[in-house]
Amino acid sequence: MEYRRLGNSGLEVSVVGLGTNNFGGRMDYAQTERVVKQVVEVGLNMIDTSNSYGSTKSEEYIGKAVKGMRDKVLLATKVASPMGQGPNQRGTSRKHILEEVDKSLKRLDTDYLDLYQVHFPDQCTPIEETLRTLDDLVRQGKVRYIGCSNFAGWQIAQAMETAKALHLEPFVSDQPEYSMLRREVEKEVAPCCGAYGLGILPFFPLASGFLTGKYKRGQAAPEGTRLAGNSRQASSLLTNANFDVLEGLENFAAERGHSMVDLAFAWLLANPVVSSVIAGATKPEQVTENAKAGDWHLTSADMKALDGLLAKWK
Ligand SMILES: NC(=O)c1ccc[n+]([C@@H]2O[C@H](COP(=O)([O-])OP(=O)(O)OC[C@H]3O[C@@H](n4cnc5c(N)ncnc54)[C@H](OP(=O)(O)O)[C@@H]3O)[C@@H](O)[C@H]2O)c1
């Protein structure tokens, strides 16, 4: 397994990580445990969750599954999603962060978080308040590194300049949506992360599984898959236009002796600002396949050819 530094920090993260928003929802504890054990077995260390995934069960299941193996994994969680109806049960105020961090630590059954991420920007809380609270958590040892998610380029720049001016801990990562299908981050967010030294943890890297090639044109989504259980997502992804490009990408990968899964990971990892691709695996076999995908290094000629194929999509 290859490791990269998370942005400008000293933390080494596996280039392939694990996303866990299926845990506690579509996946029960037994399934979760099998996937987490395989993650450790194949040498992935990055496990990304949130206080909100699976209505808090994702963190709970992960905490139970990593018992006795805490030193082998990096636990990344998030705060900001609504956790109740009350006015202070969402966002990144000092009150909400301080309450939520202790709940996350308890559910994850750990005394420190490797990475604590602001899940969404909070327009109602000054960034100084959020950063100062996160800085306190780092000083207390509850949190080791901090990051953001779903921030616009200007919000990352504002946060980084504020941290610098006030001598507070800076964000070391950002988590935006990024895949061969969704490249908006390349305009502002990724260059901003590069300039400020944040590593990107792309979410929906496989476009919810579409970029694995397991969905076929004109056929119903295979039983038990994510898109079989979500008709709204299926109708937006399983379109003829998307299949036109997907089939081109599958041919490109096959001509080079690789699978579509390999290509979806290798293409993201060709961007040096990407630190770890946190794909949501539901089975141990998927973890093994995803881990192997991190071994393919695309050449500049490959990237040029792929740009041509992807341009047809726009
Ligand atoms: N920051 C944010 O706002 C935000 C938002 C969304 C997600 N996230 C994070 O990003 C992570 C990744 O996103 P995601 O899981 O929603 O989307 P994803 O990684 O694009 O797709 C995950 C789906 O791909 C399928 N899959 C994974 N590996 C596979 C393989 N080798 N072969 C075949 N199918 C495979 C699984 O489908 P089946 O279910 O069909 O097996 C899985 O449910 C999440 O778990 C979460 O941690 C963050």
The ligand as a Tripos MOL2 file, in Angstrom:
@<TRIPOS>MOLECULE
LIG
   48    52     1     0     0
SMALL
NO_CHARGES

@<TRIPOS>ATOM
      1 N1        -18.2770   15.2070    3.1480 N.am      1 LIG1
      2 C1        -19.4450   14.9320    2.6290 C.2       1 LIG1
      3 O1        -20.3530   15.7760    2.5460 O.2       1 LIG1
      4 C2        -19.6820   13.5320    2.1250 C.ar      1 LIG1
      5 C3        -20.8150   13.2430    1.3320 C.ar      1 LIG1
      6 C4        -20.9570   11.9300    0.8960 C.ar      1 LIG1
      7 C5        -20.0110   10.9710    1.2180 C.ar      1 LIG1
      8 N2        -18.9290   11.2820    2.0040 N.ar      1 LIG1
      9 C6        -17.8700   10.3130    2.3630 C.3       1 LIG1
     10 O2        -17.3250    9.7540    1.1940 O.3       1 LIG1
     11 C7        -17.3900    8.3380    1.2720 C.3       1 LIG1
     12 C8        -17.4940    7.7610   -0.0880 C.3       1 LIG1
     13 O3        -18.7290    8.0950   -0.6780 O.3       1 LIG1
     14 P1        -19.8190    7.0160   -1.0230 P.3       1 LIG1
     15 O4        -19.5500    5.7410   -0.2920 O.co2     1 LIG1
     16 O5        -21.1350    7.6420   -0.7810 O.co2     1 LIG1
     17 O6        -19.6740    6.8690   -2.6020 O.3       1 LIG1
     18 P2        -18.6600    6.0880   -3.5540 P.3       1 LIG1
     19 O7        -17.4030    5.7510   -2.8470 O.co2     1 LIG1
     20 O8        -18.6230    6.8630   -4.8070 O.co2     1 LIG1
     21 O9        -19.4890    4.7600   -3.8390 O.3       1 LIG1
     22 C9        -19.6370    3.7800   -2.8550 C.3       1 LIG1
     23 C10       -20.3590    2.5980   -3.4480 C.3       1 LIG1
     24 O10       -19.5500    2.0220   -4.4570 O.3       1 LIG1
     25 C11       -19.6600    0.6240   -4.4100 C.3       1 LIG1
     26 N3        -18.3050    0.0470   -4.4180 N.ar      1 LIG1
     27 C12       -17.2300    0.4160   -3.6790 C.ar      1 LIG1
     28 N4        -16.1710   -0.3250   -4.0340 N.ar      1 LIG1
     29 C13       -16.5990   -1.1720   -5.0110 C.ar      1 LIG1
     30 C14       -15.9820   -2.1920   -5.7840 C.ar      1 LIG1
     31 N5        -14.6870   -2.4790   -5.6570 N.pl3     1 LIG1
     32 N6        -16.7320   -2.8570   -6.7070 N.ar      1 LIG1
     33 C15       -18.0280   -2.5840   -6.8780 C.ar      1 LIG1
     34 N7        -18.6880   -1.6410   -6.1820 N.ar      1 LIG1
     35 C16       -17.9630   -0.9470   -5.2550 C.ar      1 LIG1
     36 C17       -20.4620    0.2390   -3.1970 C.3       1 LIG1
     37 O11       -21.7270   -0.0670   -3.7760 O.3       1 LIG1
     38 P3        -22.7780   -1.1260   -3.2210 P.3       1 LIG1
     39 O12       -23.4110   -0.3990   -2.0870 O.co2     1 LIG1
     40 O13       -23.6660   -1.2630   -4.4000 O.co2     1 LIG1
     41 O14       -22.0260   -2.3550   -2.8350 O.co2     1 LIG1
     42 C18       -20.5700    1.5230   -2.4020 C.3       1 LIG1
     43 O15       -21.8170    1.6900   -1.7760 O.3       1 LIG1
     44 C19       -18.5850    8.0930    2.2030 C.3       1 LIG1
     45 O16       -18.6590    6.8330    2.7250 O.3       1 LIG1
     46 C20       -18.3530    9.1820    3.2180 C.3       1 LIG1
     47 O17       -17.3890    8.7390    4.1620 O.3       1 LIG1
     48 C21       -18.7620   12.5490    2.4300 C.ar      1 LIG1
@<TRIPOS>BOND
     1     1     2 1
     2     2     3 2
     3     2     4 1
     4     4     5 ar
     5     4    48 ar
     6     5     6 ar
     7     6     7 ar
     8     7     8 ar
     9     8     9 1
    10     8    48 ar
    11     9    10 1
    12     9    46 1
    13    10    11 1
    14    11    12 1
    15    11    44 1
    16    12    13 1
    17    13    14 1
    18    14    15 2
    19    14    16 1
    20    14    17 1
    21    17    18 1
    22    18    19 2
    23    18    20 1
    24    18    21 1
    25    21    22 1
    26    22    23 1
    27    23    24 1
    28    23    42 1
    29    24    25 1
    30    25    26 1
    31    25    36 1
    32    26    27 ar
    33    26    35 ar
    34    27    28 ar
    35    28    29 ar
    36    29    30 ar
    37    29    35 ar
    38    30    31 1
    39    30    32 ar
    40    32    33 ar
    41    33    34 ar
    42    34    35 ar
    43    36    37 1
    44    36    42 1
    45    37    38 1
    46    38    39 2
    47    38    40 1
    48    38    41 1
    49    42    43 1
    50    44    45 1
    51    44    46 1
    52    46    47 1
@<TRIPOS>SUBSTRUCTURE
     1 LIG1         1 GROUP 0 **** ****
